[in-house]
Amino acid sequence: MRLAIGSQVVDMVSQLRVSEDRLMTFGTTIARYSSLMLAALSTGVLFGTKTSLGPSTRDFTAATYIEMQQATVRNLRPVMGTLLPGAAAGNVLVLALTAGERRSPAWALTAGGLAAQLTALALTGAVELPINAQVLTWSPEDPPPGWQELRDRWDRVHTGRTVAAVLGLACLAAATFQSDTKVGP
């Protein structure tokens, strides 16, 4: 009788462990896909800004550039303030949840994607945001001397962070496809 009860307890514990493993796998999958989606959205905004407005800004008058840049900053500040940091935070979570898989291609690609995202965030915080703050104080009717140099610096750094974001997204997409994370039995 004791042996039968002991066997049942072992079976129950084993089933709980399988359920815990499935829950962890499901959580990792949710974190991975959420981070990928946030990275795709933020990269799309950066790439879209670079390819749609970027080529035109050098031909804008000072007033047009300032008005366009001020509107863009006001519109994108709340969106981008969530997307890129959210994607990076999600990838930190994915790396923590998969720490036992450090030698896997998916882990290495996720780490590479996170490094690229952190590069884009660093460029944003160190260069782009301070320039944006200055531009928000400018008057379109009375542009400051040398405004073109700041415009050109913003564009160069924006190119760098866009390249970092695209590379990061590529790594994260490859990590998602490489991941052997399975949901279900």
C-alpha positions as YAML, in Angstrom:
chain: A
units: angstrom
residues:
- id: 1
  name: MET
  ca: [0.00, 0.00, 0.00]
- id: 2
  name: ARG
  ca: [2.80, 2.43, 0.94]
- id: 3
  name: LEU
  ca: [4.58, 1.68, -2.31]
- id: 4
  name: ALA
  ca: [1.45, 2.50, -4.33]
- id: 5
  name: ILE
  ca: [0.95, 5.83, -2.52]
- id: 6
  name: GLY
  ca: [4.62, 6.69, -2.94]
- id: 7
  name: SER
  ca: [4.41, 5.93, -6.63]
- id: 8
  name: GLN
  ca: [1.35, 8.16, -6.99]
- id: 9
  name: VAL
  ca: [3.16, 11.04, -5.22]
- id: 10
  name: VAL
  ca: [6.15, 10.64, -7.55]
- id: 11
  name: ASP
  ca: [3.79, 10.71, -10.56]
- id: 12
  name: MET
  ca: [2.05, 13.86, -9.28]
- id: 13
  name: VAL
  ca: [5.36, 15.65, -8.68]
- id: 14
  name: SER
  ca: [6.54, 14.62, -12.14]
- id: 15
  name: GLN
  ca: [3.35, 16.01, -13.70]
- id: 16
  name: LEU
  ca: [3.75, 19.27, -11.79]
- id: 17
  name: ARG
  ca: [7.31, 19.57, -13.07]
- id: 18
  name: VAL
  ca: [6.17, 19.03, -16.66]
- id: 19
  name: SER
  ca: [3.49, 21.69, -16.17]
- id: 20
  name: GLU
  ca: [6.08, 24.08, -14.71]
- id: 21
  name: ASP
  ca: [8.38, 23.46, -17.69]
- id: 22
  name: ARG
  ca: [5.51, 24.10, -20.12]
- id: 23
  name: LEU
  ca: [4.59, 27.29, -18.28]
- id: 24
  name: MET
  ca: [8.20, 28.49, -18.44]
- id: 25
  name: THR
  ca: [8.38, 27.63, -22.14]
- id: 26
  name: PHE
  ca: [5.10, 29.42, -22.79]
- id: 27
  name: GLY
  ca: [6.30, 32.50, -20.86]
- id: 28
  name: THR
  ca: [9.55, 32.56, -22.82]
- id: 29
  name: THR
  ca: [7.63, 32.31, -26.10]
- id: 30
  name: ILE
  ca: [5.33, 35.18, -25.13]
- id: 31
  name: ALA
  ca: [8.31, 37.33, -24.07]
- id: 32
  name: ARG
  ca: [10.22, 36.50, -27.28]
- id: 33
  name: TYR
  ca: [7.33, 37.32, -29.63]
- id: 34
  name: SER
  ca: [6.34, 40.46, -27.68]
- id: 35
  name: SER
  ca: [9.91, 41.75, -27.85]
- id: 36
  name: LEU
  ca: [10.09, 40.94, -31.54]
- id: 37
  name: MET
  ca: [6.86, 42.86, -32.19]
- id: 38
  name: LEU
  ca: [8.05, 45.91, -30.23]
- id: 39
  name: ALA
  ca: [11.40, 45.80, -32.05]
- id: 40
  name: ALA
  ca: [9.65, 45.57, -35.42]
- id: 41
  name: LEU
  ca: [7.42, 48.54, -34.62]
- id: 42
  name: SER
  ca: [10.27, 50.73, -33.35]
- id: 43
  name: THR
  ca: [12.53, 49.79, -36.25]
- id: 44
  name: GLY
  ca: [9.72, 50.58, -38.67]
- id: 45
  name: VAL
  ca: [9.34, 54.05, -37.20]
- id: 46
  name: LEU
  ca: [13.09, 54.71, -37.42]
- id: 47
  name: PHE
  ca: [13.40, 53.28, -40.92]
- id: 48
  name: GLY
  ca: [10.26, 55.07, -42.09]
- id: 49
  name: THR
  ca: [11.48, 58.40, -40.74]
- id: 50
  name: LYS
  ca: [14.89, 57.89, -42.34]
- id: 51
  name: THR
  ca: [13.58, 56.92, -45.76]
- id: 52
  name: SER
  ca: [10.51, 59.17, -46.02]
- id: 53
  name: LEU
  ca: [11.50, 62.47, -44.41]
- id: 54
  name: GLY
  ca: [15.26, 62.12, -44.21]
- id: 55
  name: PRO
  ca: [16.09, 62.66, -47.88]
- id: 56
  name: SER
  ca: [13.86, 65.75, -48.05]
- id: 57
  name: THR
  ca: [15.04, 67.66, -44.99]
- id: 58
  name: ARG
  ca: [18.14, 69.09, -46.66]
- id: 59
  name: ASP
  ca: [15.89, 70.86, -49.18]
- id: 60
  name: PHE
  ca: [13.54, 72.33, -46.57]
- id: 61
  name: THR
  ca: [13.65, 75.96, -45.60]
- id: 62
  name: ALA
  ca: [14.57, 76.56, -41.97]
- id: 63
  name: ALA
  ca: [10.94, 77.27, -41.07]
- id: 64
  name: THR
  ca: [9.67, 74.13, -42.77]
- id: 65
  name: TYR
  ca: [12.35, 71.95, -41.19]
- id: 66
  name: ILE
  ca: [11.73, 73.33, -37.70]
- id: 67
  name: GLU
  ca: [7.95, 72.95, -37.94]
- id: 68
  name: MET
  ca: [8.25, 69.41, -39.33]
- id: 69
  name: GLN
  ca: [10.84, 68.33, -36.76]
- id: 70
  name: GLN
  ca: [8.89, 69.82, -33.86]
- id: 71
  name: ALA
  ca: [5.71, 68.03, -34.95]
- id: 72
  name: THR
  ca: [7.59, 64.76, -35.46]
- id: 73
  name: VAL
  ca: [9.22, 64.96, -32.03]
- id: 74
  name: ARG
  ca: [5.92, 65.73, -30.31]
- id: 75
  name: ASN
  ca: [4.14, 62.88, -32.11]
- id: 76
  name: LEU
  ca: [6.82, 60.22, -31.71]
- id: 77
  name: ARG
  ca: [8.15, 60.99, -28.23]
- id: 78
  name: PRO
  ca: [5.46, 59.00, -26.35]
- id: 79
  name: VAL
  ca: [5.47, 56.16, -28.88]
- id: 80
  name: MET
  ca: [9.22, 55.66, -29.17]
- id: 81
  name: GLY
  ca: [9.67, 56.23, -25.45]
- id: 82
  name: THR
  ca: [7.79, 52.96, -25.01]
- id: 83
  name: LEU
  ca: [8.63, 50.80, -28.03]
- id: 84
  name: LEU
  ca: [12.43, 50.59, -28.07]
- id: 85
  name: PRO
  ca: [12.94, 50.42, -24.28]
- id: 86
  name: GLY
  ca: [10.09, 47.90, -24.07]
- id: 87
  name: ALA
  ca: [11.69, 45.69, -26.70]
- id: 88
  name: ALA
  ca: [15.06, 45.86, -24.94]
- id: 89
  name: ALA
  ca: [13.49, 45.03, -21.56]
- id: 90
  name: GLY
  ca: [11.66, 42.11, -23.12]
- id: 91
  name: ASN
  ca: [14.90, 40.76, -24.51]
- id: 92
  name: VAL
  ca: [16.57, 41.04, -21.11]
- id: 93
  name: LEU
  ca: [13.69, 38.90, -19.82]
- id: 94
  name: VAL
  ca: [14.11, 36.38, -22.66]
- id: 95
  name: LEU
  ca: [17.84, 36.09, -21.92]
- id: 96
  name: ALA
  ca: [17.12, 35.60, -18.21]
- id: 97
  name: LEU
  ca: [14.48, 32.95, -18.89]
- id: 98
  name: THR
  ca: [16.80, 31.09, -21.26]
- id: 99
  name: ALA
  ca: [20.04, 31.55, -19.30]
- id: 100
  name: GLY
  ca: [20.58, 27.77, -19.33]
- id: 101
  name: GLU
  ca: [20.72, 27.85, -23.13]
- id: 102
  name: ARG
  ca: [23.65, 30.27, -23.45]
- id: 103
  name: ARG
  ca: [25.35, 28.13, -26.06]
- id: 104
  name: SER
  ca: [22.33, 28.00, -28.35]
- id: 105
  name: PRO
  ca: [22.13, 30.07, -31.54]
- id: 106
  name: ALA
  ca: [18.82, 31.57, -30.37]
- id: 107
  name: TRP
  ca: [20.42, 32.85, -27.15]
- id: 108
  name: ALA
  ca: [23.41, 34.34, -28.98]
- id: 109
  name: LEU
  ca: [21.17, 35.99, -31.57]
- id: 110
  name: THR
  ca: [18.92, 37.42, -28.84]
- id: 111
  name: ALA
  ca: [21.99, 38.80, -27.05]
- id: 112
  name: GLY
  ca: [23.19, 40.33, -30.33]
- id: 113
  name: GLY
  ca: [19.76, 41.84, -30.94]
- id: 114
  name: LEU
  ca: [19.74, 43.30, -27.44]
- id: 115
  name: ALA
  ca: [23.22, 44.77, -27.94]
- id: 116
  name: ALA
  ca: [22.04, 46.47, -31.14]
- id: 117
  name: GLN
  ca: [18.92, 47.78, -29.38]
- id: 118
  name: LEU
  ca: [21.03, 49.16, -26.54]
- id: 119
  name: THR
  ca: [23.25, 50.87, -29.12]
- id: 120
  name: ALA
  ca: [20.19, 52.52, -30.68]
- id: 121
  name: LEU
  ca: [18.99, 53.57, -27.20]
- id: 122
  name: ALA
  ca: [22.41, 54.99, -26.30]
- id: 123
  name: LEU
  ca: [22.55, 57.03, -29.51]
- id: 124
  name: THR
  ca: [19.04, 58.26, -28.87]
- id: 125
  name: GLY
  ca: [19.75, 59.32, -25.31]
- id: 126
  name: ALA
  ca: [23.20, 60.78, -25.88]
- id: 127
  name: VAL
  ca: [22.60, 62.70, -29.12]
- id: 128
  name: GLU
  ca: [19.08, 62.61, -30.53]
- id: 129
  name: LEU
  ca: [17.07, 63.59, -27.45]
- id: 130
  name: PRO
  ca: [19.26, 66.59, -26.58]
- id: 131
  name: ILE
  ca: [19.02, 67.86, -30.17]
- id: 132
  name: ASN
  ca: [15.25, 67.27, -30.16]
- id: 133
  name: ALA
  ca: [14.97, 69.28, -26.94]
- id: 134
  name: GLN
  ca: [16.84, 72.18, -28.58]
- id: 135
  name: VAL
  ca: [14.72, 72.06, -31.74]
- id: 136
  name: LEU
  ca: [11.54, 72.25, -29.65]
- id: 137
  name: THR
  ca: [12.70, 75.65, -28.36]
- id: 138
  name: TRP
  ca: [13.38, 77.11, -31.80]
- id: 139
  name: SER
  ca: [11.12, 79.59, -33.53]
- id: 140
  name: PRO
  ca: [10.42, 78.76, -37.19]
- id: 141
  name: GLU
  ca: [10.41, 82.50, -37.92]
- id: 142
  name: ASP
  ca: [13.80, 83.04, -36.28]
- id: 143
  name: PRO
  ca: [16.02, 79.95, -36.63]
- id: 144
  name: PRO
  ca: [19.22, 79.94, -34.61]
- id: 145
  name: PRO
  ca: [22.55, 80.40, -36.39]
- id: 146
  name: GLY
  ca: [24.05, 77.06, -37.38]
- id: 147
  name: TRP
  ca: [20.76, 75.16, -37.28]
- id: 148
  name: GLN
  ca: [21.86, 73.19, -40.37]
- id: 149
  name: GLU
  ca: [24.80, 71.65, -38.48]
- id: 150
  name: LEU
  ca: [22.47, 70.31, -35.79]
- id: 151
  name: ARG
  ca: [20.08, 69.04, -38.46]
- id: 152
  name: ASP
  ca: [22.93, 67.22, -40.21]
- id: 153
  name: ARG
  ca: [24.29, 65.77, -36.94]
- id: 154
  name: TRP
  ca: [20.82, 64.54, -36.00]
- id: 155
  name: ASP
  ca: [20.52, 62.88, -39.41]
- id: 156
  name: ARG
  ca: [23.93, 61.17, -39.20]
- id: 157
  name: VAL
  ca: [23.19, 59.77, -35.75]
- id: 158
  name: HIS
  ca: [19.68, 58.81, -36.82]
- id: 159
  name: THR
  ca: [21.24, 56.80, -39.65]
- id: 160
  name: GLY
  ca: [23.44, 55.00, -37.11]
- id: 161
  name: ARG
  ca: [20.59, 54.16, -34.77]
- id: 162
  name: THR
  ca: [18.43, 53.03, -37.69]
- id: 163
  name: VAL
  ca: [21.18, 50.66, -38.86]
- id: 164
  name: ALA
  ca: [21.55, 49.37, -35.27]
- id: 165
  name: ALA
  ca: [17.80, 48.84, -34.99]
- id: 166
  name: VAL
  ca: [17.60, 47.01, -38.34]
- id: 167
  name: LEU
  ca: [20.51, 44.74, -37.37]
- id: 168
  name: GLY
  ca: [18.92, 44.13, -33.97]
- id: 169
  name: LEU
  ca: [15.59, 43.24, -35.56]
- id: 170
  name: ALA
  ca: [17.32, 40.84, -37.95]
- id: 171
  name: CYS
  ca: [19.04, 39.12, -35.01]
- id: 172
  name: LEU
  ca: [15.79, 38.89, -33.05]
- id: 173
  name: ALA
  ca: [13.87, 37.49, -36.02]
- id: 174
  name: ALA
  ca: [16.60, 34.90, -36.59]
- id: 175
  name: ALA
  ca: [16.57, 34.06, -32.86]
- id: 176
  name: THR
  ca: [12.83, 33.50, -32.99]
- id: 177
  name: PHE
  ca: [13.20, 31.14, -35.94]
- id: 178
  name: GLN
  ca: [16.19, 29.41, -34.33]
- id: 179
  name: SER
  ca: [14.46, 28.99, -31.01]
- id: 180
  name: ASP
  ca: [13.53, 25.45, -30.27]
- id: 181
  name: THR
  ca: [10.92, 26.70, -27.82]
- id: 182
  name: LYS
  ca: [7.75, 24.70, -28.31]
- id: 183
  name: VAL
  ca: [4.31, 25.35, -26.95]
- id: 184
  name: GLY
  ca: [2.14, 22.36, -26.25]
- id: 185
  name: PRO
  ca: [2.82, 18.67, -25.72]
...
